[in-house]
Amino acid sequence: MGHPVRLLDTVFMSPPSKRLRIGDVAKLAGVSPATVSRVMSGSRRVSDDARERVLAAARRFDYQPSQLARNLRRGQTATVGVLVSDIENPHFATMVRALEAVLYDRGTRVLLCNSAEDTGKQSSYLEVLAAERVMGVVISPTADGDDSVTRLMDLGIPVVAFDRPVADPRADSVVTDNAGAVALGTQLLIDSGRRSIGFIGGTETVWTAIERRAGYCSAIEAAGLTPITAVGHYTVEGGRQAAELLLQEAPGMDALMIANNQMTIGALEALREHRIRVPEQVGIVAFDDPPWASLIDPPLTTIAQPLREMSQAAVDRLFLRMSDGALPPQRICFECHLEIRQSSQGHHNPITGD
C-alpha cells in the first residue's frame, strides 16, 4: 500500500475538468465528505494526516466550499466586513472597488464601514461586524492596537490587515514597502538636482506615516542633505497647512515629497496661492496615483501601489484562513513603482531667485 502523500500526488496528475464538489475532494484525499466538511469549517476533530491531504486537494484545484451553506450552519452570513480609514480618499475608494469585485466573484457580499480616521468609530464598527457574525474582515486600521480586532479573532473571525498592519500577531497583513518607495521617490528628486527637499507626512502614530517618513529621511541623510518635515495628517487641509509651514521655515525649498494624495491637493493649493511654479521652482513627487494625477498641469509624478493585486492577495489569504485557521500568520509585502511625469523634472529657478 503506497504512502498517502505519494498516492495524492498521483491522483493530482490529471486535474478534473469541472468545478470540484465536496465529494470530489473527499475522493481525491481518500477521506469521507464529512471529514472534508470538518477541515473546511476549521474543526480540530481531524487527524493531521487527513487535514493535510484535504487541504492539498483543495489548494491544488482551488476548491471553495459553499460558503452560504457552511455559514448558515455556523450562524454566520456570507458577508465579509471591509473597514477603511477614509472612504473619501481615492486610494481607499479604489481599494474597496477592487476588494468588492474579488469577493463578489467568490459569491460573497461586502459590509462596508468607514472609520474616517476616528479610533472610536473603528472600535464601534468592529463590534458591529462581530455582532453580524461576518465570515471575515479586511481592515485598513486607524489604530493598529484596537482591542476590538483581538475580540474578533477570539470569536474565530479571521482578520486581514490591508495597507496598514494591526497589533494582534494572529492577523495576516497585505502591505507595501512604504519606506523603500518613498526613498526611491526622494532619490528621484535628488537626482534631478534638488537640494532642499521638504516632506509632508501623515499622522505620526499611523504605521504608513512612520514608514514613509523613514524612507524620506534615509534618502536625504544618505545624500548629505538636511531633512525638512511637516505633518499634514493625511488630509487636504493638513497638506495645505504643512506646505505653508515649510514655505515659511525653508524659503529656499525646491522640492516636496508628499506622503499621500489628499495632502498633495492641499500642498498644490498652497503653492498656487504663492504663485510658485511646478516643477520650475518646486519639484513634486507624491505617494498614491489617483486618476487625476495625469490630468493636472503639470502631470504629477507619483508612487503607485498595486491595489488590485493587493486586493486579490488579501481575499485569497482571508479565504485560506477561513479554510484552515491553524495556518501561521503571513505578511505579504508588495513593491510600489514610480509613475514619472512632469512634476519632478529638474531644474529650475529657486523660490528666492528671479
Order of alpha helices (4+ residues) and beta strands (2+ residues): alpha-alpha-alpha-alpha-alpha-beta-alpha-beta-alpha-beta-alpha-beta-beta-alpha-beta-alpha-beta-alpha-beta-alpha-beta-beta-alpha-beta-beta
